[in-house]
Amino acid sequence: MNFFDNEKRLTFFPLFFTFTPNQIQYAMRKRYASACLFALFPLFSSIKAQSLLTVNPGTDLYVSPGTSFTVKDVTLTPSAGFTLNGNSISKRTTATNVTSNNYVRSVYTFSANTPPFSGTIRFQYNPVELNGMAEGNLEVNLYNGTRWVDIETATNNVLQHYVLSTSVDAEPINAITLADAATPL
């Protein structure tokens, strides 16, 4: 008779509990599945983005020239009118676009490329997210859907922990972060 036939029952002494082999297999599979999910939880939780703003398709979010538009720690101040439509902004700890250079553990991503943006970008950072970089060397880097573009720094305030870029000239934005000026993304 096969060990896993339903007719055969196992009794555990001195507890006097009786289990069928199918019940034992089910319990083992359930524990294995739980252990796998528990082991993978840190991987999935670190990948998850924190959604900050969603502009539904057919709805325009228009930012007038010279008006500051802030989402969490990033402020866009366009020099020409800027419109978001059918786009969302999320915060991640890793860049979704491959790069070999170091950057802060704070990346703001757009679900799709924005229309070309002209203006300044102010990026507030937390010193614990610096990834070993010196605060005084930080500059804004943006991903335009094709490549990373480093934007020169107008102001780098190490006391209040922010970097203000010089003017960006008609670049679509897909992601924004900070990197070392010596090794831009």
C-alpha positions as CSV (number, residue, x, y, z in Angstrom):
1,M,0.0,0.0,0.0
2,N,1.3,3.5,-0.9
3,F,2.2,5.7,2.1
4,F,-0.1,8.5,0.7
5,D,-3.3,6.4,0.3
6,N,-6.3,8.0,2.0
7,E,-7.1,4.8,3.8
8,K,-3.9,4.8,5.8
9,R,-3.9,7.1,8.9
10,L,-1.1,8.2,11.1
11,T,-1.5,8.5,14.8
12,F,0.9,10.6,16.8
13,F,1.5,9.3,20.4
14,P,1.1,10.5,23.2
15,L,-1.1,13.2,21.7
16,F,-3.6,10.8,20.1
17,F,-4.2,13.1,17.1
18,T,-5.0,11.2,13.9
19,F,-4.2,12.7,10.4
20,T,-4.6,11.3,6.9
21,P,-1.6,11.6,4.6
22,N,-3.6,14.1,2.5
23,Q,-4.0,16.3,5.5
24,I,-0.3,16.2,6.2
25,Q,0.6,17.0,2.6
26,Y,-1.9,20.0,2.6
27,A,-0.4,21.3,5.8
28,M,3.1,21.0,4.5
29,R,2.2,22.7,1.2
30,K,0.5,25.6,3.1
31,R,3.5,26.1,5.3
32,Y,5.9,26.0,2.3
33,A,3.7,28.6,0.4
34,S,3.6,30.8,3.5
35,A,7.4,30.5,4.0
36,C,8.0,31.4,0.3
37,L,5.7,34.5,0.5
38,F,7.3,35.6,3.8
39,A,10.8,35.2,2.3
40,L,9.8,37.3,-0.8
41,F,8.0,40.0,1.0
42,P,11.1,42.3,1.5
43,L,11.7,42.1,-2.3
44,F,8.2,43.1,-3.2
45,S,7.9,45.8,-0.6
46,S,11.1,47.5,-1.7
47,I,10.0,47.6,-5.3
48,K,6.6,49.0,-4.6
49,A,6.3,52.7,-5.5
50,Q,4.5,55.2,-3.3
51,S,1.9,56.9,-5.6
52,L,1.7,60.6,-4.9
53,L,-0.4,62.2,-7.6
54,T,-2.6,60.9,-10.4
55,V,-4.0,63.1,-13.2
56,N,-6.7,61.1,-15.0
57,P,-6.8,60.9,-18.8
58,G,-9.0,63.7,-20.2
59,T,-8.2,65.9,-17.1
60,D,-5.6,68.6,-17.5
61,L,-3.4,69.8,-14.6
62,Y,-2.0,73.1,-15.9
63,V,0.8,74.9,-14.2
64,S,1.2,78.6,-15.2
65,P,4.7,80.1,-15.9
66,G,6.5,81.1,-12.7
67,T,4.1,79.1,-10.5
68,S,5.7,76.5,-8.2
69,F,4.1,73.0,-8.4
70,T,5.2,70.7,-5.6
71,V,4.7,67.0,-5.2
72,K,6.2,65.8,-1.9
73,D,9.9,66.8,-2.2
74,V,10.1,67.9,-5.8
75,T,9.1,71.4,-7.0
76,L,8.7,72.2,-10.7
77,T,8.6,75.9,-11.6
78,P,7.9,76.2,-15.3
79,S,9.1,79.1,-17.4
80,A,6.4,78.3,-19.9
81,G,3.0,76.8,-19.3
82,F,3.2,73.1,-18.4
83,T,0.3,70.6,-18.6
84,L,0.0,67.0,-17.2
85,N,-2.7,64.8,-18.5
86,G,-3.2,61.0,-18.0
87,N,0.0,60.8,-15.8
88,S,0.9,59.8,-12.3
89,I,3.8,60.6,-10.1
90,S,5.3,58.0,-7.7
91,K,8.3,57.9,-5.3
92,R,10.6,54.9,-5.4
93,T,13.9,54.1,-3.7
94,T,15.4,52.8,-7.0
95,A,15.5,54.0,-10.5
96,T,13.6,51.9,-13.0
97,N,15.9,53.0,-15.8
98,V,19.2,51.2,-15.7
99,T,22.2,53.2,-14.5
100,S,25.6,52.2,-13.1
101,N,26.3,55.4,-11.2
102,N,25.3,56.2,-7.7
103,Y,22.2,58.3,-6.9
104,V,20.1,59.2,-3.8
105,R,17.5,56.6,-2.7
106,S,14.7,58.9,-3.7
107,V,13.5,58.8,-7.3
108,Y,10.3,60.5,-8.5
109,T,8.9,58.7,-11.5
110,F,6.1,59.6,-14.0
111,S,4.0,56.8,-15.4
112,A,4.6,58.3,-18.9
113,N,6.8,61.0,-20.3
114,T,5.6,64.5,-19.6
115,P,5.4,67.1,-22.4
116,P,8.7,69.1,-22.7
117,F,9.4,71.0,-19.5
118,S,11.2,74.3,-19.3
119,G,12.0,75.8,-15.9
120,T,13.7,74.9,-12.7
121,I,13.5,71.8,-10.5
122,R,14.0,71.9,-6.7
123,F,14.7,68.6,-5.1
124,Q,14.4,68.3,-1.2
125,Y,16.3,65.3,0.1
126,N,16.8,63.4,3.3
127,P,20.5,63.0,4.3
128,V,19.9,59.3,5.1
129,E,19.1,58.7,1.4
130,L,22.5,60.0,0.2
131,N,23.9,56.6,-0.6
132,G,27.4,57.7,0.5
133,M,27.5,60.9,-1.7
134,A,28.6,64.3,-0.4
135,E,25.8,66.8,-0.1
136,G,27.8,69.6,-1.6
137,N,28.3,67.6,-4.9
138,L,24.6,66.8,-5.7
139,E,22.9,67.9,-8.8
140,V,19.5,67.2,-10.4
141,N,19.3,64.4,-12.9
142,L,16.2,63.7,-15.0
143,Y,15.4,60.8,-17.3
144,N,13.7,62.1,-20.5
145,G,12.5,58.7,-21.7
146,T,15.6,57.9,-23.7
147,R,18.6,59.0,-21.5
148,W,19.6,60.6,-18.2
149,V,20.3,64.3,-18.4
150,D,22.3,66.1,-15.6
151,I,21.1,69.6,-14.9
152,E,23.6,72.1,-13.5
153,T,23.0,73.3,-9.9
154,A,22.0,76.9,-9.2
155,T,21.7,76.4,-5.4
156,N,22.9,73.5,-3.2
157,N,21.7,74.2,0.3
158,V,23.4,71.6,2.6
159,L,21.8,73.1,5.7
160,Q,18.2,72.8,4.5
161,H,19.0,69.8,2.3
162,Y,17.8,70.8,-1.1
163,V,19.2,71.3,-4.6
164,L,17.8,73.8,-7.1
165,S,18.7,73.3,-10.7
166,T,19.5,75.9,-13.4
167,S,16.8,76.2,-16.1
168,V,15.9,73.0,-17.9
169,D,15.3,73.6,-21.6
170,A,12.3,71.7,-23.1
171,E,13.1,68.2,-21.7
172,P,10.3,65.7,-21.2
173,I,10.4,64.2,-17.7
174,N,10.1,60.5,-16.9
175,A,12.1,60.4,-13.7
176,I,13.9,62.8,-11.4
177,T,16.6,62.1,-8.8
178,L,19.9,63.5,-7.5
179,A,23.4,62.2,-8.3
180,D,27.0,63.4,-7.8
181,A,28.0,66.1,-10.3
182,A,31.3,64.2,-10.9
183,T,29.4,61.0,-11.9
184,P,26.0,62.0,-13.3
185,L,23.6,59.3,-14.4
